[in-house]
């Protein structure tokens, strides 16, 4: 299945080809490595699907109900100051 993941820190989108049994945490790590770089700490980010935070990132994409062509967003876990 193909999914799109937007990393808000860069407002860039990664299109990944993953299986439905891939863990949400693994997909987040791949997207961060591709967009932010290898030094990005996955613990500093959260994943949202359909507007809701995914609290169990060990769940598979299939268990979360992510369809083929679905979209996820990766956000910093702490709010960023506005300047």
C-alpha positions in Angstrom: 0.0 0.0 0.0 1.1 3.5 -0.7 0.7 6.2 2.0 1.6 9.9 2.3 3.2 11.3 5.4 3.6 15.0 5.9 6.2 16.2 8.4 5.0 19.6 9.6 8.4 20.8 10.7 9.5 21.0 7.0 6.0 20.9 5.4 7.3 18.2 3.1 5.5 15.0 2.1 7.0 11.5 1.8 5.3 8.9 -0.2 6.1 5.5 1.2 5.3 2.0 -0.2 4.7 -0.1 2.9 2.7 -3.2 3.9 -0.5 -3.0 6.0 1.2 -4.8 8.8 3.9 -2.1 9.2 3.9 -0.5 12.6 3.0 3.2 12.8 6.3 3.9 14.7 8.4 2.3 11.8 6.6 4.4 9.2 7.2 7.5 11.3 10.9 6.7 11.6 11.2 6.2 7.8 9.4 9.5 7.1 11.5 11.5 9.6 14.7 10.0 8.2 13.7 10.8 4.7 12.6 14.4 5.3 14.3 15.7 8.5 17.4 13.5 8.4 18.9 10.6 10.3 19.5 12.6 13.4 15.8 13.3 14.1 14.6 11.8 17.4 11.4 9.9 16.8 10.4 10.4 20.5 10.1 14.1 19.8 7.3 13.6 17.3 3.7 12.3 17.3 1.6 10.9 14.5 -1.9 12.0 13.6 -4.4 10.1 11.5 -7.7 11.7 10.6 -7.1 14.5 13.0 -6.5 12.3 16.0 -3.2 11.5 17.8 -2.1 7.9 17.4 -1.3 7.0 21.0 -0.4 3.4 20.3 2.3 3.8 17.7 3.0 0.0 17.9 -0.3 -0.6 16.1 -0.2 -1.6 12.5 -1.5 0.7 9.8 -4.2 -1.9 9.0 -5.3 -1.9 12.7 -5.5 1.9 12.6 -7.7 1.7 9.4 -5.2 3.5 7.2 -6.4 2.9 3.6 -4.2 2.6 0.5 -3.4 6.1 -0.5 -4.1 7.3 3.1 -2.3 10.3 4.7 -0.7 10.7 8.1 0.9 13.8 9.6 4.0 13.9 11.9 4.1 16.8 14.3 6.5 17.8 17.0 5.2 16.5 20.3 5.7 19.9 21.9 4.1 23.1 20.6 6.5 25.4 18.8 6.7 29.1 19.9 5.3 31.6 17.5 7.6 34.5 16.6 
